Amino acid sequence: MASNREPQKPRPIGEIPQAADDRFSTGMGELDRVLGGGVVAGSMVLIGGDPGIGKSTLLLQAFQKISRDRPVLYVSGEESPHQIKMRGERLGVDSRNLLILSETSLEEILKTAQSMRPRAIVIDSIQTVYTAQITSAPGSVSQIRESAAQLMVHAKQTNTPTFLVGHVTKDGSIAGPRILEHMVDTVLYFEGDKGHPYRILRAVKNRFGSTNEIGVFEMKSLGLEEVSNPSELFLSERPSNTAGSVVVSSIEGTRPILVELQALVSPTNFGLPRRMAIGVDPNRVSLLLAVLEKRAGLQLQGQDVFINVVGGMQIDEPAVDLGIVAAVASGFRERPLDPKILVLGEVGLGGEVRAIHQPEVRLREAAKMGFKQCLLPERNRARLSGVDGIDLIGIGTLRQALENLFGK
């Protein structure tokens, strides 16, 4: 079929005009943060997450706010309008500009979008949409690829932001062809344990902002509530005077977050000691335990070691290495750490403690939370002019760190 669209001509980048409304707020600060400052006109955003984690709830609440001055289109292929209405009543979502369409035919969806010209579109979910141009069943690789491609063309030509909800596989990745993640501008994962009320929205790809940025929400009876100070939330139930507990700082995108690391060390009842870690890389934990045995002399061969990051956070940066080591040593020796000390540092195989990035940002967050001391690499301490209210203790080796924490 011949296209009526005029061919584009190349232009110097400096002569390309910038749209006045190239980005707008969703009305939810945490969602705006993850998107890089708001929704970019004409962008395609893919949101994945476990069933029931809150993807549809998040988008319904966000679209309620977006629809204040212009209509938005919420397309559902999995729920009827009455079911969405029931959830909307529970969430307090009631807007004349929030238009619900229960449809799975791509041609009908595009026809409706072209006639009403909404400010934004949600497709919940892309796996239920099919196009008559492909003979395979909805959810197949070819259907998902072709449907997403046509939705992307519509988004770019009309400057309409489009949010796609994606199913996930057993291993947590978005179902369907991998090209789906390459086609869209932004990929967000909605994470969280159903046993915890906290939900984390994480950006793993973003053409218009920082990757690895996170937004934190708390699931309540009336929907998702934004958490503006995650550090306070994650430390709110920290036990006092308990061995094996330490506070570390993780940088998530542009935001420092203080979280509690817990370690439980107990004699094993089996020939092979157990090593379990939740929230941190188990292989990294095994490596650090080997360094503790070899370089610090802790006899952990006959000990079961369990590591947990409180609150359901997932941390994958090496700056928390020293915190893991301190928590294990505290649990092994049954000696609690000072509750007002922050522990930072990367641990090498030689037992050396290496410098970390952005120590000033982490320390400012710790000062706001009332911490009085920070154990950190000497190289970082030497470059810092100091942070009000925090005593900086510089160390170069693992042994020096343990001596400062527990004495000789």
C-alpha positions as CSV (number, residue, x, y, z in Angstrom):
1,M,0.0,0.0,0.0
2,A,1.4,3.4,-1.0
3,S,2.1,5.9,1.7
4,N,0.7,9.5,1.5
5,R,3.3,10.8,3.9
6,E,5.9,13.1,2.4
7,P,9.5,11.9,2.5
8,Q,11.6,13.5,5.2
9,K,14.7,15.6,4.3
10,P,17.9,15.7,6.4
11,R,18.3,18.8,8.4
12,P,21.2,20.2,10.6
13,I,20.6,19.3,14.2
14,G,20.9,22.9,15.3
15,E,18.0,23.9,13.0
16,I,15.5,21.4,14.3
17,P,12.9,23.3,16.4
18,Q,12.1,22.1,19.9
19,A,8.5,21.6,20.7
20,A,7.2,23.9,23.5
21,D,5.3,21.0,25.1
22,D,8.0,18.3,24.7
23,R,7.5,17.0,28.3
24,F,4.7,17.2,30.8
25,S,4.2,16.0,34.3
26,T,2.1,13.0,35.3
27,G,1.2,14.6,38.6
28,M,3.1,11.8,40.4
29,G,6.6,12.9,41.5
30,E,8.0,9.4,41.8
31,L,6.8,8.4,38.3
32,D,8.1,11.7,36.8
33,R,11.5,11.0,38.5
34,V,11.8,7.6,36.8
35,L,10.7,8.9,33.4
36,G,13.4,11.6,33.6
37,G,11.3,14.6,34.6
38,G,8.0,13.7,33.1
39,V,6.4,12.2,30.0
40,V,8.0,13.1,26.6
41,A,5.6,13.8,23.8
42,G,5.5,10.9,21.3
43,S,7.4,8.5,23.5
44,M,6.8,4.8,23.9
45,V,7.0,3.5,27.5
46,L,7.0,-0.3,28.3
47,I,6.0,-1.3,31.9
48,G,6.5,-4.8,33.1
49,G,6.0,-6.6,36.4
50,D,4.6,-9.6,38.1
51,P,0.8,-10.2,37.9
52,G,-1.0,-8.2,40.6
53,I,2.0,-6.1,41.5
54,G,0.1,-2.8,40.7
55,K,0.9,-1.9,37.1
56,S,-2.7,-1.1,36.1
57,T,-3.3,0.6,39.5
58,L,-0.3,2.9,38.9
59,L,-1.4,3.8,35.4
60,L,-5.0,4.4,36.4
61,Q,-3.9,6.8,39.1
62,A,-1.4,8.6,36.8
63,F,-3.9,8.9,34.0
64,Q,-6.5,10.4,36.4
65,K,-4.0,13.2,37.0
66,I,-3.0,13.6,33.3
67,S,-6.6,13.8,32.2
68,R,-7.3,17.0,34.1
69,D,-7.3,19.3,31.0
70,R,-7.3,16.9,28.0
71,P,-8.8,13.4,27.3
72,V,-6.7,10.3,27.7
73,L,-7.4,6.8,26.3
74,Y,-7.1,3.7,28.5
75,V,-7.3,0.6,26.4
76,S,-7.8,-2.7,28.2
77,G,-7.8,-6.1,26.5
78,E,-8.0,-8.1,29.7
79,E,-10.8,-6.3,31.7
80,S,-14.2,-5.1,30.9
81,P,-15.1,-1.4,31.4
82,H,-17.2,-2.4,34.4
83,Q,-14.3,-4.2,36.1
84,I,-12.1,-1.1,35.5
85,K,-14.9,1.1,36.9
86,M,-14.9,-1.1,40.1
87,R,-11.2,-0.6,40.6
88,G,-11.5,3.1,39.8
89,E,-14.1,3.5,42.5
90,R,-11.8,1.9,45.0
91,L,-8.9,4.2,44.0
92,G,-11.0,7.3,43.9
93,V,-10.5,7.6,40.1
94,D,-13.4,9.6,38.5
95,S,-12.6,11.8,35.6
96,R,-14.7,12.6,32.6
97,N,-11.6,12.9,30.5
98,L,-10.4,9.4,31.4
99,L,-11.9,7.3,28.5
100,I,-12.0,3.5,28.8
101,L,-12.0,1.3,25.8
102,S,-12.2,-2.5,26.0
103,E,-10.7,-3.6,22.7
104,T,-8.0,-6.0,21.3
105,S,-8.1,-5.1,17.6
106,L,-5.3,-2.8,16.7
107,E,-7.1,-1.3,13.8
108,E,-10.0,-0.3,16.0
109,I,-7.7,1.1,18.7
110,L,-5.9,3.2,16.1
111,K,-9.1,4.4,14.5
112,T,-10.4,5.5,18.0
113,A,-7.1,7.2,18.8
114,Q,-7.0,9.1,15.5
115,S,-10.6,10.3,15.9
116,M,-10.3,11.5,19.5
117,R,-6.6,12.6,19.5
118,P,-5.9,11.8,23.2
119,R,-3.1,13.4,25.2
120,A,-1.8,9.9,26.1
121,I,-2.7,6.2,25.5
122,V,-2.4,3.1,27.7
123,I,-2.4,-0.4,26.1
124,D,-3.1,-2.9,28.9
125,S,-1.6,-5.2,27.8
126,I,0.3,-5.5,24.5
127,Q,0.1,-9.3,24.6
128,T,-3.7,-9.1,24.1
129,V,-3.6,-6.8,21.0
130,Y,-3.8,-8.3,17.5
131,T,-3.7,-7.0,14.0
132,A,-5.7,-8.5,11.1
133,Q,-2.6,-8.2,8.9
134,I,-1.0,-11.1,10.8
135,T,-2.8,-14.5,10.8
136,S,-1.2,-15.8,14.1
137,A,-2.9,-15.7,17.5
138,P,-2.7,-12.7,19.8
139,G,0.4,-12.9,22.1
140,S,2.6,-14.5,19.4
141,V,5.9,-13.0,18.6
142,S,4.8,-11.7,15.2
143,Q,1.6,-10.2,16.6
144,I,3.4,-8.4,19.4
145,R,6.2,-7.1,17.1
146,E,3.8,-5.8,14.4
147,S,1.3,-4.3,16.9
148,A,4.1,-2.5,18.8
149,A,5.6,-1.2,15.5
150,Q,2.2,0.3,14.4
151,L,1.6,1.8,17.8
152,M,5.1,3.4,17.6
153,V,4.5,4.9,14.2
154,H,1.2,6.4,15.5
155,A,2.9,7.8,18.6
156,K,5.7,9.4,16.7
157,Q,3.5,10.9,13.9
158,T,0.9,12.3,16.3
159,N,3.2,13.1,19.2
160,T,1.0,11.0,21.5
161,P,2.8,9.3,24.5
162,T,1.9,5.6,24.6
163,F,2.3,3.3,27.6
164,L,2.4,-0.4,27.0
165,V,1.9,-2.9,29.8
166,G,3.8,-6.1,29.3
167,H,3.4,-9.6,30.8
168,V,6.5,-11.1,32.4
169,T,8.0,-14.6,32.2
170,K,8.9,-16.9,35.1
171,D,12.4,-15.3,35.4
172,G,10.9,-11.8,35.6
173,S,11.7,-10.5,32.1
174,I,9.1,-9.1,29.8
175,A,7.4,-11.7,27.7
176,G,7.5,-11.6,23.9
177,P,10.3,-10.8,21.5
178,R,13.4,-9.0,22.8
179,I,13.0,-6.5,20.0
180,L,10.0,-5.1,22.0
181,E,12.4,-3.6,24.5
182,H,14.6,-2.2,21.7
183,M,11.7,-0.5,19.9
184,V,10.4,1.5,22.8
185,D,12.0,4.6,24.3
186,T,11.7,3.6,28.0
187,V,11.5,0.3,29.8
188,L,10.2,0.3,33.4
189,Y,10.0,-2.7,35.8
190,F,7.5,-2.6,38.7
191,E,9.1,-4.7,41.4
192,G,8.1,-5.7,44.9
193,D,7.2,-8.6,47.2
194,K,3.5,-9.2,47.5
195,G,4.1,-9.8,51.2
196,H,5.5,-6.2,51.5
197,P,3.5,-3.0,50.9
198,Y,6.5,-1.4,49.2
199,R,6.7,-1.2,45.4
200,I,9.8,0.0,43.4
201,L,9.5,1.3,39.9
202,R,12.8,0.9,38.2
203,A,14.0,2.3,34.8
204,V,16.3,-0.1,33.0
205,K,16.3,1.9,29.7
206,N,15.4,5.5,29.1
207,R,16.3,7.6,26.1
208,F,15.2,10.8,27.8
209,G,16.6,10.4,31.3
210,S,18.8,8.5,33.7
211,T,18.8,4.7,33.7
212,N,18.6,2.8,37.0
213,E,16.5,5.6,38.4
214,I,13.8,4.3,40.9
215,G,10.6,5.5,42.3
216,V,9.2,4.1,45.6
217,F,5.5,3.6,46.3
218,E,3.6,2.0,49.2
219,M,0.5,-0.1,48.4
220,K,-2.4,0.9,50.5
221,S,-6.1,0.1,50.5
222,L,-6.8,3.2,48.4
223,G,-4.1,2.5,45.9
224,L,-0.4,3.5,45.5
225,E,1.0,6.3,47.7
226,E,4.3,7.9,46.8
227,V,7.2,7.6,49.2
228,S,9.2,10.8,49.0
229,N,11.8,9.7,51.6
230,P,12.6,6.0,51.0
231,S,15.5,6.1,53.5
232,E,13.2,6.9,56.4
233,L,10.8,4.2,55.3
234,F,13.4,1.5,55.0
235,L,15.0,2.3,58.4
236,S,11.7,2.9,60.3
237,E,11.5,-0.5,61.8
238,R,15.2,-1.1,62.4
239,P,15.8,-3.1,65.7
240,S,18.1,-1.5,68.2
241,N,21.2,-3.2,69.7
242,T,20.9,-6.3,67.4
243,A,24.0,-8.1,66.1
244,G,24.3,-8.5,62.4
245,S,22.5,-5.2,61.5
246,V,24.3,-2.4,59.6
247,V,23.2,0.5,57.4
248,V,24.6,1.1,54.0
249,S,23.9,3.6,51.2
250,S,23.0,2.7,47.7
251,I,22.9,5.2,44.7
252,E,19.8,4.5,42.6
253,G,20.0,6.7,39.6
254,T,20.4,10.2,41.1
255,R,19.0,9.3,44.5
256,P,20.9,8.0,47.6
257,I,18.9,5.5,49.6
258,L,19.9,4.2,53.1
259,V,18.9,0.6,53.7
260,E,19.5,-1.9,56.4
261,L,21.5,-5.0,55.8
262,Q,21.0,-8.0,58.1
263,A,23.2,-11.0,58.5
264,L,22.5,-14.2,60.5
265,V,25.4,-16.5,61.2
266,S,24.8,-19.8,63.0
267,P,26.6,-23.2,63.2
268,T,25.6,-25.5,60.4
269,N,23.9,-28.8,61.0
270,F,25.1,-30.2,57.6
271,G,28.5,-31.0,56.1
272,L,28.2,-28.2,53.6
273,P,27.3,-24.7,55.2
274,R,24.5,-22.9,53.6
275,R,24.9,-19.5,51.9
276,M,21.7,-17.5,51.1
277,A,21.3,-13.9,50.1
278,I,18.2,-11.9,49.3
279,G,18.6,-8.4,47.8
280,V,22.3,-8.8,47.0
281,D,24.2,-11.0,44.5
282,P,24.8,-14.4,46.2
283,N,28.0,-14.9,44.2
284,R,29.3,-11.6,45.6
285,V,28.4,-12.7,49.1
286,S,30.4,-15.9,48.6
287,L,33.4,-14.0,47.4
288,L,33.3,-11.6,50.4
289,L,33.0,-14.5,52.9
290,A,36.1,-16.1,51.3
291,V,37.9,-12.8,51.8
292,L,36.8,-12.6,55.4
293,E,38.2,-16.1,56.1
294,K,41.5,-15.6,54.3
295,R,42.3,-11.9,55.1
296,A,40.6,-11.4,58.5
297,G,40.8,-14.8,60.0
298,L,37.1,-15.4,60.6
299,Q,36.4,-19.1,60.7
300,L,33.2,-19.4,58.7
301,Q,33.6,-22.9,57.2
302,G,31.2,-24.4,59.7
303,Q,28.7,-21.5,59.7
304,D,25.5,-21.0,57.8
305,V,25.3,-17.4,56.6
306,F,22.1,-15.7,55.6
307,I,22.0,-12.1,54.2
308,N,18.9,-10.0,53.7
309,V,18.3,-6.4,52.5
310,V,15.3,-5.2,54.5
311,G,12.3,-3.8,52.6
312,G,12.6,-5.8,49.4
313,M,15.3,-3.6,47.9
314,Q,17.7,-5.1,45.3
315,I,21.3,-3.7,45.5
316,D,23.9,-4.5,42.9
317,E,26.7,-1.9,43.5
318,P,30.0,-2.8,45.1
319,A,29.8,0.2,47.5
320,V,27.9,-2.1,49.9
321,D,30.7,-4.7,50.1
322,L,32.0,-3.4,53.4
323,G,28.5,-3.3,54.8
324,I,28.0,-7.0,54.0
325,V,31.4,-7.8,55.6
326,A,30.5,-5.7,58.7
327,A,27.1,-7.4,59.1
328,V,28.6,-10.9,58.9
329,A,31.4,-10.1,61.3
330,S,28.8,-8.6,63.7
331,G,26.6,-11.6,63.5
332,F,29.5,-14.0,63.9
333,R,30.9,-12.3,67.0
334,E,27.4,-11.5,68.4
335,R,28.5,-7.8,68.8
336,P,26.1,-5.1,67.7
337,L,27.4,-2.2,65.8
338,D,26.8,1.5,66.7
339,P,23.3,2.3,65.3
340,K,24.5,5.7,64.2
341,I,27.3,4.5,61.9
342,L,27.2,4.2,58.2
343,V,29.5,1.7,56.4
344,L,30.7,2.3,52.8
345,G,33.4,0.7,50.7
346,E,34.2,-1.8,48.0
347,V,36.3,-4.8,49.2
348,G,38.9,-6.4,47.0
349,L,40.2,-9.9,47.0
350,G,43.4,-8.8,48.7
351,G,41.5,-7.4,51.6
352,E,41.9,-3.8,50.5
353,V,39.0,-1.4,50.8
354,R,38.6,0.6,47.5
355,A,37.1,4.0,46.9
356,I,33.4,4.4,45.9
357,H,31.7,7.0,43.8
358,Q,29.5,9.9,44.9
359,P,30.4,9.7,48.7
360,E,29.3,13.4,49.3
361,V,25.7,12.6,48.2
362,R,25.5,9.5,50.4
363,L,26.9,11.4,53.4
364,R,24.4,14.3,53.0
365,E,21.5,11.8,53.1
366,A,23.0,10.1,56.1
367,A,23.4,13.4,57.9
368,K,19.7,14.1,57.3
369,M,18.8,10.8,58.9
370,G,20.8,11.6,62.0
371,F,23.9,9.4,61.5
372,K,27.0,10.6,63.4
373,Q,29.9,8.4,62.0
374,C,30.8,6.9,58.6
375,L,33.4,4.2,58.0
376,L,34.6,4.7,54.4
377,P,37.8,4.2,52.2
378,E,40.7,6.5,53.1
379,R,40.9,7.7,49.5
380,N,37.4,9.0,49.7
381,R,38.0,10.6,53.2
382,A,41.1,12.4,52.0
383,R,39.1,14.1,49.2
384,L,36.2,15.2,51.3
385,S,36.1,18.5,53.1
386,G,33.7,17.0,55.6
387,V,30.0,16.8,56.2
388,D,28.4,18.7,59.1
389,G,27.6,16.4,62.0
390,I,29.3,13.2,60.7
391,D,32.7,12.0,61.9
392,L,34.6,10.4,59.0
393,I,36.8,7.3,59.7
394,G,39.1,6.4,56.8
395,I,40.4,2.9,56.4
396,G,42.5,1.1,53.8
397,T,42.2,-2.6,54.6
398,L,39.6,-5.0,55.8
399,R,41.4,-5.6,59.1
400,Q,41.5,-1.9,59.8
401,A,37.7,-1.7,59.2
402,L,37.0,-4.6,61.7
403,E,39.4,-3.1,64.3
404,N,37.5,0.2,64.1
405,L,34.1,-1.5,64.4
406,F,34.9,-4.1,67.1
407,G,38.4,-3.2,68.5
408,K,41.4,-5.5,68.5
